Amino acid sequence: MDAFVQKSIAHYDLELVKRGGPMKQGLQSFKDSFPDIHAIFVGTRRDDPYGDKLQFFSPTDPDWPQFMRVNPILDWTFEDVWGFMRQAGVPYCCLYDQGYTSLGDVDSTTRNPALLKNGKYQPAWTLANGELERSGRSTPSGATGSSSAASGLPIPIREARRAEQF
């Protein structure tokens, strides 16, 4: 993910502003540093958690740092996103080619089991049922540090990274 972010910064001539901690804390730190920024673009879709309550322009909740959330792909589906990205040649993180369909915390994001075919994980864009997009967002029950890609079980990104070093 870090390598993709660095490539994107160079490709789109962006300035990266990093903030640590949970999202709410990070947004507050950002708001404190850049008080003149009043809107942020968000990639939320209606089928995302809490996305069904949003509009294309939705203010943050009252107990959050105040921004106008701009949700340009709110009515897109998983299939719409991948169709557009592939058609337009939009660069994306290589983890999506390794069987991940939804990236979250490094310790709890796993490859999507719906993409395991004949012992190999297929790219995210081949997921036939977009409702299964988040199937890899939590560590499977019983998974331990000894699981591996060869076992056919989804494994956390951190563990997958370690396994790929060997």
N, C-alpha and C positions, 0 to 999 in steps of 0.2 A: 504494500500500500504506500509506504514511504517513497519508494522509487517512482511510482505512478504520480504521486503528488508533485515530486520534483520535476518530472517530465512535463506535467501539466503547467506548472509555474513557468517553465521556459517556453513551452509551445504557445501559451496564451498571453505571455508577458504579464504575469500576475505578481502581486505582492502578497506573501503569506504572512498572516498574523496568527500566531499560535497562542492559545490560552489553555492552561491545565485545569484539571479538576472536572467535576460533573458539568453537563451542558449548561445548566442554569447559572452556575458560578462562572463558567467561561464566557457566557453571553453578558453577564453583568460586568466582568472585567473588560470585555470588548467595548461595551457601552460607556464605561467610565473613561476609557482611552480615546474613544471616538464619539463624543456626544452629539455630533452633527449628523451621524448616520441614523436614519429613522426607519429604514426598510431593509429587509434581508430576503434573498431568494432562497426558497426551500424546495426540495424535490419530493415533497409529500404527495401521495396519490390517495384517492378516496378509499381504496382498499387497504391502505396502511392503517395501523392502530390510530384511532381518533381522527383519521382523515375524513370520515363521513360527516363530521361536524364543521368542516372548514369551507370557506369560500375562496375565490381566487385571491382576494385581499382580506386577510384576517389578522386582527391585532393579536399579540401574544396575550396569554391569560394574565389577569390582573396581578398575580403574585410573581410574575416573571419580569425580567427587564423589558421595557416597553419598546417594541419594534412593530412595524407592519410586516407581516409575513406575506410574501408574494409567492403564490403557488401556481406556476405556469403549467405544470403537467398534472394538475389535480384530477382531471377526468381521463387520464391515460391509464391503460392497463399494463401489466408486466409485458405482454406481447407487443403493445404499442411502443414501449420504451426500446425494446430490443430490435423491433422492426425499423424504427427510426435510426437508431445508432448504427446498425449494420448497413442500411441503405445509404446513409450520409457519411459513413466511414469515420464516425466519432471514436476517438481513442478511448479505451477503458482499461481498468485495472486487470492485470493478467490472472488474478485470482478467479475471475469469472470463467476463464477457460479451464480452470482446474476443478470445477464442480461446485463452486460456491455461488449461491444465488442472492444472498442477502448478507451484507457485511456489517458486523456489530463489534462487540468486545472481542479482543484477541483470544481470550480464554474460553469464550462460550460460543463462538461462531464456528460451525462445522460445515463440511461439504454436505450438499443436499443429497440425502439418500435416494430421492426420486431420480437422480441423475446417474446412479450407478448401473451400468450396463456391461455385462460380461466381465466383471471385475475391474472396470475402468470408469472413472467419472467423466461424463460428457460436459461440454460447455453449458453455461447458464442459459444461453439463448435457445437451447434445444429442449428446455423444460416444457412438456406438453400441457401441463395444468398449472397456470399462473397462481392458482390458489395455494399451491405447495411452495411458493417462493420462500417463505420463512421457515421451512422444515429444517433448515440447518442452523437456526439461530439459538439453540440451546444445547448444552452438552448432553448427550444421550445418557439416560439412567444407567448407572453401573460403569460408565466409561472411566478408565483410569489412565495414568501416565504410560501404561504399557500397551495401549491400543495402537494400531497402526493402520495405514492405508491398505496394506495387504489383507487385513482382516475383513475388509469390506464395511467396517463401521465408520461412520463419520467421525472425524477427529478435529479438535480445536486447531485454529490457525497456528497458534504458537507451537503446538506439537508437530503439525505438518511441516512448518518451517524447519524444525530440528531434524525431522526425518529426511527432508530433502537435502540437508547438508552432508549426508552420508552416502 
